[in-house]
Amino acid sequence: MTSARCQFDAGVALALLGMSLFGVAMVLSVHSGADPVGVLHAAYVGSAALFVAAGGGWLIYTGWNADEQRRVLSWTLLGGGFLAVLTFLSLLGRVTTNGPMTNPGFFVLQFTVFGCLGGSVVGGYHTRMHREMSRAASHRERFETVVRNVPLPVVVADADRTISLWNDAAEDTFGYAAEDVLGERIPLIPPSHESERDEFFARLEAGNSIEGVRTQRRHCDGTLLDVELWASPITDPETGNNAAVFVLRDLTRSLLLEQEHAVLERVLRHNLRNELTVIRGYAGELEADDEADARALDAIRDAADRLASLSEHVDRLRRLDDTVASRDVAAIVVEVAEQMRTRHPEATIDVETPEVAWAQTVPAIRDAIEEAIENAVVHADDPDPDVSIRVTRDAETDSIHVSVADYGPGIPSTEWDPIVAGEEEPLSHGSGLGLWVMQWAAARSGGRLSKTERDPEGTVVTLSLPKTMGTATTLTRERAAAVAARFSR
């Protein structure tokens, strides 16, 4: 049976050429008589011819393509033809000088055979090197294509610190066009950071990498940009020279946003809580003289309680951990349900779950489940509410579902629509952050949040999470992202 790897082309001609030369050597050896030297001579010439034939068969079996086989055949014919011509001219010179000449045909044949053998070896080596160079060029072209389209600035600097690669994002971030920087040293590094540059290159030349260093680089107009920098040493596949690849991230806007976030968070957590404490304290000391004043006072207390709850939710969101891991959701549900029974003894909370249910989650999934049960209890119409929690496996989507069902009035559209839209809008914002806690915990786990209406009344809120293999272990970010991408389709 023919191997699937076989590629028939010039390799066939090479094999036939070797066999033909072997046949000629055998014929000439027969005509040389029983001379032992002649037989031995014919044997090694015939062996060389067989090596040529075997080379053709090897090209076919190992799947060299048509161009490669033709290149080897060309080198074989060139080598054999060159020595055949030289041998013929040598014999011709002997004829003209009346020199002795014994078995001239075999003399030409042996040099032709060895010329073919040498040509096939040189051709094979040359073709193999050509293949490797083409492959390296293809890999380099693919690498440069990928790098050019990376959204982060990527710069490759040679050992002499000149630029050999400058992608589009680097051009957008630092303002220099690629044609202006390739082969040049550009003044990206501020004078105050020159010692840092020398330190970085020394570390790279020693074979070490640089990861996530915050520093500054200079735009072409002279302004300073706060950046985060990664760098690794590499070897140029074409020249073999050492180089370094740098990946940078512009932090200028991110740092400003972080500062704003820190200020707002401090104001919200500290100032707001202090003011709420004052409001609730004075409200507790007031006594209403009539029904209208009593309603106003209750409204003040309710508003203060809602703001306090909002502050607690913000603090909870601030502490959201995005460490994705494989966790037993069944155990989490049982534990949270028991805590909620203690907190709300008036409620009946039923749990139906398998013994274990491993899923990809972030730690905040516990907060999301607690929030779902809390909402079901607090917003129920019945003073003794019934809440049902089910954990199920979905083989079709390879996921774990955590469903919390109640008999309440349902989730208002003003609360749910922003969750579906994925953003708050001025005319359709929610009054609290409880649903956002559930949504963000589900999304960061690679899952999603959904709801269905019950008949005749009530709502089922479901957290759908990617199922894992059944062991408590932290997933890598790459694995978590891959599972999340598959799950969201």
C-alpha positions as CSV (number, residue, x, y, z in Angstrom):
1,M,0.0,0.0,0.0
2,T,1.3,3.5,-0.9
3,S,2.1,5.7,2.1
4,A,-0.1,8.7,2.5
5,R,3.1,10.8,2.8
6,C,4.4,9.8,-0.7
7,Q,4.8,12.5,-3.2
8,F,5.6,11.2,-6.7
9,D,7.5,13.6,-9.0
10,A,11.2,14.1,-9.8
11,G,12.1,11.6,-7.1
12,V,10.8,8.8,-9.4
13,A,13.2,10.0,-12.1
14,L,16.1,10.1,-9.6
15,A,15.3,6.5,-8.5
16,L,15.1,5.4,-12.1
17,L,18.4,7.1,-12.9
18,G,20.1,5.3,-10.1
19,M,18.7,2.0,-11.1
20,S,19.8,2.6,-14.7
21,L,23.3,3.5,-13.7
22,F,23.4,0.3,-11.5
23,G,22.2,-1.7,-14.5
24,V,24.9,-0.3,-16.8
25,A,27.6,-1.0,-14.1
26,M,26.4,-4.6,-13.9
27,V,26.5,-5.0,-17.7
28,L,30.0,-3.5,-18.0
29,S,31.2,-5.7,-15.1
30,V,30.0,-8.8,-17.0
31,H,32.0,-7.8,-20.0
32,S,35.1,-7.2,-17.9
33,G,35.5,-10.9,-17.3
34,A,36.4,-12.6,-14.1
35,D,39.0,-10.1,-13.1
36,P,38.7,-9.7,-9.2
37,V,39.7,-6.1,-9.4
38,G,37.1,-5.4,-12.1
39,V,34.4,-7.1,-10.0
40,L,35.3,-5.1,-6.9
41,H,35.4,-2.0,-9.0
42,A,31.9,-2.7,-10.4
43,A,30.6,-3.5,-6.9
44,Y,31.4,-0.1,-5.4
45,V,30.3,1.7,-8.5
46,G,27.0,-0.2,-8.4
47,S,26.6,0.5,-4.7
48,A,27.0,4.2,-5.4
49,A,24.3,4.0,-8.1
50,L,22.0,2.2,-5.6
51,F,22.5,5.0,-3.1
52,V,21.4,7.5,-5.8
53,A,18.3,5.3,-6.4
54,A,17.6,5.0,-2.7
55,G,17.9,8.8,-2.5
56,G,15.1,9.1,-5.0
57,G,12.9,6.7,-3.1
58,W,13.6,8.6,0.2
59,L,12.5,11.8,-1.4
60,I,9.2,10.2,-2.4
61,Y,8.5,8.4,0.9
62,T,9.3,11.4,3.1
63,G,6.9,13.6,1.1
64,W,9.3,16.2,-0.3
65,N,7.2,18.4,-2.6
66,A,7.6,18.6,-6.3
67,D,9.8,21.7,-6.4
68,E,12.1,20.2,-3.8
69,Q,12.4,16.9,-5.7
70,R,13.1,18.7,-8.9
71,R,15.8,20.8,-7.2
72,V,17.6,17.6,-5.9
73,L,17.3,16.0,-9.4
74,S,18.8,19.1,-11.0
75,W,21.8,19.1,-8.7
76,T,22.2,15.3,-9.3
77,L,22.2,15.8,-13.1
78,L,24.5,18.7,-12.8
79,G,27.0,16.8,-10.7
80,G,26.9,13.7,-12.8
81,G,27.0,15.6,-16.1
82,F,29.9,17.8,-14.9
83,L,32.1,14.8,-14.0
84,A,31.0,12.9,-17.1
85,V,32.2,15.8,-19.3
86,L,35.5,16.1,-17.4
87,T,36.1,12.4,-17.7
88,F,35.2,12.4,-21.4
89,L,37.6,15.3,-22.0
90,S,40.3,13.4,-20.1
91,L,39.8,10.3,-22.2
92,L,39.8,12.5,-25.3
93,G,43.2,13.9,-24.3
94,R,44.6,10.4,-23.9
95,V,43.4,9.5,-27.3
96,T,45.1,12.5,-29.0
97,T,48.4,11.7,-27.2
98,N,48.1,7.9,-27.9
99,G,48.1,7.2,-24.2
100,P,47.0,3.8,-22.8
101,M,43.2,3.4,-22.3
102,T,41.6,0.4,-20.5
103,N,37.8,0.0,-20.4
104,P,37.0,3.7,-21.1
105,G,33.2,3.2,-20.8
106,F,33.5,1.9,-17.3
107,F,35.9,4.8,-16.5
108,V,33.3,7.4,-17.6
109,L,30.5,5.5,-15.8
110,Q,32.2,5.5,-12.4
111,F,32.8,9.2,-12.4
112,T,29.3,9.9,-13.7
113,V,27.8,7.7,-10.9
114,F,29.9,9.4,-8.2
115,G,29.1,12.8,-9.7
116,C,25.4,12.0,-9.4
117,L,25.8,10.8,-5.9
118,G,27.7,13.9,-4.8
119,G,25.2,16.1,-6.7
120,S,22.2,14.5,-4.9
121,V,23.8,15.0,-1.5
122,V,24.6,18.6,-2.2
123,G,21.1,19.1,-3.7
124,G,19.5,17.5,-0.7
125,Y,21.5,19.7,1.7
126,H,20.8,22.9,-0.4
127,T,17.1,22.1,-0.6
128,R,16.9,21.4,3.1
129,M,18.5,24.7,3.9
130,H,16.2,26.5,1.5
131,R,13.2,24.9,3.2
132,E,14.4,26.0,6.7
133,M,15.1,29.5,5.4
134,S,11.7,29.7,3.8
135,R,10.1,28.4,7.0
136,A,12.0,31.0,9.1
137,A,11.0,33.7,6.7
138,S,7.4,32.6,6.9
139,H,7.4,32.5,10.7
140,R,9.0,35.9,10.8
141,E,6.4,37.3,8.4
142,R,3.6,35.7,10.5
143,F,5.2,37.1,13.7
144,E,5.4,40.6,12.2
145,T,1.9,40.4,10.9
146,V,0.6,39.5,14.4
147,V,2.7,42.1,16.1
148,R,1.6,44.8,13.8
149,N,-2.0,44.1,14.7
150,V,-1.5,43.8,18.5
151,P,-3.4,46.7,20.2
152,L,-0.5,47.3,22.6
153,P,2.8,49.0,21.5
154,V,5.3,46.4,20.6
155,V,9.0,47.3,19.8
156,V,11.9,45.1,18.9
157,A,15.3,46.5,19.6
158,D,18.6,44.9,18.3
159,A,21.7,44.4,20.4
160,D,22.9,47.9,19.4
161,R,19.6,49.3,20.7
162,T,18.3,50.3,17.3
163,I,14.7,49.6,16.3
164,S,14.0,46.7,14.0
165,L,10.2,46.4,14.5
166,W,7.7,49.1,15.4
167,N,4.0,48.2,15.2
168,D,1.0,50.4,14.5
169,A,0.0,50.7,18.2
170,A,3.5,52.1,19.0
171,E,3.1,54.6,16.2
172,D,-0.3,55.7,17.6
173,T,1.0,55.9,21.2
174,F,4.3,57.6,20.7
175,G,3.7,59.5,17.5
176,Y,6.7,58.2,15.5
177,A,6.0,56.6,12.1
178,A,7.6,53.2,11.5
179,E,9.7,54.4,8.5
180,D,11.2,57.1,10.7
181,V,12.4,54.8,13.5
182,L,13.4,51.5,11.9
183,G,17.2,51.2,12.1
184,E,17.4,54.2,14.4
185,R,17.7,55.0,18.1
186,I,14.8,57.1,19.1
187,P,14.6,59.3,22.2
188,L,11.7,57.4,23.9
189,I,13.5,57.3,27.2
190,P,13.6,60.6,29.3
191,P,17.0,61.7,30.5
192,S,16.0,60.9,34.1
193,H,15.4,57.2,33.1
194,E,18.7,56.6,31.2
195,S,20.2,54.5,34.0
196,E,17.0,52.5,34.0
197,R,17.5,51.8,30.3
198,D,21.0,50.5,30.9
199,E,19.8,48.3,33.7
200,F,17.0,46.8,31.6
201,F,19.3,46.0,28.7
202,A,21.8,44.4,31.1
203,R,19.1,42.2,32.5
204,L,18.0,41.2,29.0
205,E,21.5,40.5,27.8
206,A,21.8,38.2,30.8
207,G,18.7,36.3,29.6
208,N,16.3,37.6,32.1
209,S,12.8,39.1,31.4
210,I,11.2,42.2,32.7
211,E,7.6,42.0,33.8
212,G,5.1,44.8,34.5
213,V,7.5,47.6,35.5
214,R,5.8,51.0,35.8
215,T,8.0,53.7,34.2
216,Q,7.8,56.7,31.8
217,R,8.4,57.1,28.1
218,R,8.4,60.2,26.0
219,H,6.0,61.0,23.1
220,C,7.5,62.6,19.9
221,D,6.1,66.0,21.0
222,G,8.1,65.7,24.3
223,T,5.3,64.9,26.7
224,L,5.8,62.1,29.2
225,L,3.6,59.1,29.3
226,D,3.2,56.7,32.2
227,V,3.6,53.2,30.9
228,E,3.8,49.6,32.1
229,L,6.5,47.6,30.4
230,W,7.3,44.0,29.7
231,A,10.4,42.8,27.9
232,S,12.0,39.5,26.9
233,P,15.3,38.6,25.1
234,I,14.9,36.9,21.7
235,T,17.2,35.6,18.9
236,D,16.7,36.8,15.4
237,P,16.0,33.6,13.4
238,E,17.6,35.0,10.2
239,T,20.8,36.5,11.6
240,G,21.1,34.7,14.9
241,N,21.8,38.0,16.6
242,N,20.4,38.8,20.1
243,A,17.5,41.3,20.3
244,A,14.8,42.3,22.8
245,V,11.0,42.6,22.4
246,F,9.3,45.3,24.4
247,V,5.5,45.4,25.1
248,L,4.2,48.6,26.7
249,R,0.8,49.8,28.0
250,D,-0.1,53.4,28.3
251,L,-1.2,54.0,31.9
252,T,-1.6,57.8,31.7
253,R,-5.4,57.7,31.6
254,S,-5.6,54.6,33.8
255,L,-3.6,56.2,36.6
256,L,-5.9,59.2,36.5
257,L,-8.9,57.0,36.6
258,E,-7.4,55.0,39.5
259,Q,-6.9,58.3,41.4
260,E,-10.4,59.4,40.8
261,H,-11.8,56.0,41.8
262,A,-9.8,56.1,45.0
263,V,-11.1,59.6,45.9
264,L,-14.7,58.8,45.1
265,E,-14.5,55.5,47.0
266,R,-13.1,57.2,50.0
267,V,-15.8,59.9,49.9
268,L,-18.5,57.3,49.4
269,R,-17.3,54.9,52.1
270,H,-16.2,57.5,54.7
271,N,-18.1,60.7,54.3
272,L,-21.4,59.1,53.2
273,R,-21.4,56.7,56.1
274,N,-20.6,59.4,58.5
275,E,-23.5,61.6,57.3
276,L,-25.9,58.7,57.3
277,T,-25.0,57.9,60.9
278,V,-25.8,61.5,61.7
279,I,-29.2,61.4,59.8
280,R,-30.2,58.1,61.4
281,G,-29.2,59.3,64.9
282,Y,-31.2,62.5,64.7
283,A,-34.2,60.7,63.1
284,G,-34.2,58.3,66.0
285,E,-34.6,61.2,68.4
286,L,-37.5,62.8,66.6
287,E,-41.1,62.0,67.5
288,A,-43.9,62.8,65.0
289,D,-46.9,64.8,66.3
290,D,-49.3,63.9,63.5
291,E,-49.6,61.3,60.7
292,A,-48.0,63.5,58.0
293,D,-44.9,64.0,60.2
294,A,-44.8,60.3,60.9
295,R,-44.8,59.4,57.2
296,A,-42.1,62.0,56.6
297,L,-40.0,60.6,59.4
298,D,-40.4,57.1,58.1
299,A,-39.4,58.2,54.6
300,I,-36.2,59.8,56.1
301,R,-35.3,56.6,57.9
302,D,-36.1,54.4,54.8
303,A,-33.9,56.7,52.6
304,A,-31.1,56.5,55.1
305,D,-31.4,52.7,55.2
306,R,-31.3,52.5,51.4
307,L,-28.2,54.7,51.2
308,A,-26.5,52.6,53.9
309,S,-27.4,49.4,52.0
310,L,-26.1,51.0,48.8
311,S,-22.8,51.9,50.5
312,E,-22.5,48.3,51.7
313,H,-23.0,47.0,48.1
314,V,-20.4,49.4,46.8
315,D,-17.9,48.2,49.4
316,R,-18.8,44.6,48.4
317,L,-18.2,45.3,44.7
318,R,-14.9,47.0,45.6
319,R,-13.7,43.8,47.2
320,L,-14.7,41.5,44.3
321,D,-11.9,39.1,43.7
322,D,-11.4,38.0,40.0
323,T,-9.4,34.9,40.9
324,V,-11.2,32.2,38.8
325,A,-11.1,28.7,40.3
326,S,-12.9,25.4,40.3
327,R,-15.3,25.4,43.3
328,D,-18.0,23.2,44.7
329,V,-21.1,25.3,44.2
330,A,-23.3,22.8,46.0
331,A,-21.4,23.3,49.2
332,I,-21.5,27.0,48.8
333,V,-25.3,27.0,48.4
334,V,-25.8,24.8,51.4
335,E,-23.6,27.0,53.6
336,V,-25.2,30.3,52.4
337,A,-28.7,28.9,52.8
338,E,-28.0,27.9,56.4
339,Q,-26.7,31.5,57.1
340,M,-29.8,33.0,55.6
341,R,-32.1,30.7,57.7
342,T,-30.4,32.1,60.8
343,R,-30.7,35.7,59.5
344,H,-34.4,35.3,58.5
345,P,-36.0,32.7,60.8
346,E,-39.5,33.7,59.4
347,A,-38.6,32.3,56.0
348,T,-38.7,28.8,54.7
349,I,-35.7,28.1,52.6
350,D,-35.6,24.7,50.8
351,V,-32.4,23.5,49.1
352,E,-32.2,20.8,46.5
353,T,-28.7,20.1,45.3
354,P,-26.5,17.2,44.2
355,E,-23.8,16.1,46.6
356,V,-21.2,18.1,44.7
357,A,-21.4,20.5,41.7
358,W,-18.0,21.8,40.6
359,A,-18.1,25.0,38.5
360,Q,-15.8,27.7,37.4
361,T,-16.4,30.7,39.7
362,V,-14.9,33.7,41.4
363,P,-15.1,34.0,45.2
364,A,-17.8,36.6,44.8
365,I,-20.2,33.9,43.7
366,R,-21.0,33.4,47.4
367,D,-22.1,37.1,47.6
368,A,-24.2,36.6,44.4
369,I,-26.0,33.6,45.9
370,E,-26.5,35.4,49.2
371,E,-27.9,38.4,47.3
372,A,-30.3,36.3,45.3
373,I,-31.7,34.6,48.5
374,E,-31.9,37.9,50.4
375,N,-33.9,39.6,47.6
376,A,-36.3,36.6,47.5
377,V,-36.9,36.9,51.2
378,V,-37.0,40.6,51.7
379,H,-39.2,41.4,48.6
380,A,-41.8,38.7,49.1
381,D,-45.4,39.6,49.7
382,D,-45.9,36.9,52.3
383,P,-44.5,37.7,55.8
384,D,-43.5,34.1,56.0
385,P,-41.9,33.7,52.5
386,D,-41.0,30.4,50.8
387,V,-37.8,30.3,48.8
388,S,-36.6,27.3,46.8
389,I,-33.0,26.9,45.7
390,R,-32.0,24.2,43.2
391,V,-28.6,23.3,41.8
392,T,-28.7,21.3,38.6
393,R,-26.3,20.1,35.9
394,D,-26.9,20.9,32.3
395,A,-25.2,18.3,30.1
396,E,-26.2,20.1,26.9
397,T,-24.3,23.3,27.7
398,D,-21.8,21.7,30.1
399,S,-22.8,24.0,32.9
400,I,-24.1,24.2,36.5
401,H,-27.3,26.2,37.2
402,V,-28.1,27.7,40.6
403,S,-31.7,28.8,40.6
404,V,-33.5,30.8,43.3
405,A,-37.3,30.8,43.1
406,D,-39.7,32.9,45.1
407,Y,-43.4,33.9,45.2
408,G,-42.8,37.6,45.3
409,P,-44.0,40.4,42.9
410,G,-41.2,39.9,40.5
411,I,-38.2,42.1,39.5
412,P,-39.3,45.5,38.1
413,S,-38.2,46.2,34.6
414,T,-36.4,49.3,35.9
415,E,-34.2,47.0,37.9
416,W,-33.7,44.3,35.3
417,D,-33.5,46.2,32.0
418,P,-30.1,47.8,32.9
419,I,-28.7,44.3,33.6
420,V,-29.9,43.1,30.2
421,A,-28.5,46.2,28.5
422,G,-25.2,45.9,30.4
423,E,-25.1,49.6,31.4
424,E,-27.0,52.1,33.4
425,E,-28.9,54.8,31.5
426,P,-30.3,58.1,32.9
427,L,-33.9,57.1,32.3
428,S,-33.7,53.4,33.2
429,H,-31.2,53.1,36.1
430,G,-31.7,50.6,38.9
431,S,-32.3,51.7,42.5
432,G,-29.7,49.4,44.0
433,L,-26.6,47.3,43.2
434,G,-27.8,43.9,44.4
435,L,-28.5,42.6,40.8
436,W,-25.2,44.1,39.7
437,V,-23.4,42.0,42.3
438,M,-25.0,38.9,40.9
439,Q,-24.4,40.0,37.3
440,W,-20.7,40.8,37.8
441,A,-20.0,37.7,39.8
442,A,-21.6,35.6,37.1
443,A,-19.8,37.4,34.3
444,R,-16.4,37.2,36.0
445,S,-16.9,33.5,36.4
446,G,-17.5,33.1,32.7
447,G,-21.2,32.6,33.2
448,R,-24.4,34.6,33.0
449,L,-27.4,35.7,35.0
450,S,-31.0,35.1,33.8
451,K,-34.6,35.1,35.1
452,T,-37.9,33.6,34.3
453,E,-41.4,34.3,35.6
454,R,-43.3,31.7,37.7
455,D,-47.0,30.9,37.3
456,P,-49.1,32.4,38.8
457,E,-46.6,34.7,40.5
458,G,-42.9,34.8,41.5
459,T,-39.5,34.8,39.8
460,V,-36.7,32.4,39.3
461,V,-33.3,33.9,39.1
462,T,-30.6,31.6,37.7
463,L,-26.8,31.8,37.8
464,S,-25.4,29.7,35.0
465,L,-21.7,28.7,35.5
466,P,-19.2,26.7,33.4
467,K,-18.9,23.1,34.7
468,T,-15.3,22.0,35.7
469,M,-13.7,18.6,36.2
470,G,-14.4,18.1,39.8
471,T,-11.4,19.3,41.8
472,A,-10.7,22.5,43.8
473,T,-7.9,24.1,41.8
474,T,-7.2,27.6,40.5
475,L,-7.5,27.9,36.7
476,T,-5.0,29.9,34.7
477,R,-6.3,33.1,33.2
478,E,-5.8,31.6,29.7
479,R,-7.9,28.5,30.6
480,A,-10.5,30.6,32.3
481,A,-10.8,32.9,29.3
482,A,-11.1,30.0,26.9
483,V,-13.9,28.4,28.9
484,A,-15.7,31.7,29.3
485,A,-15.5,32.3,25.5
486,R,-16.9,28.9,24.7
487,F,-19.6,29.2,27.4
488,S,-20.8,32.6,26.0
489,R,-21.4,31.4,22.5
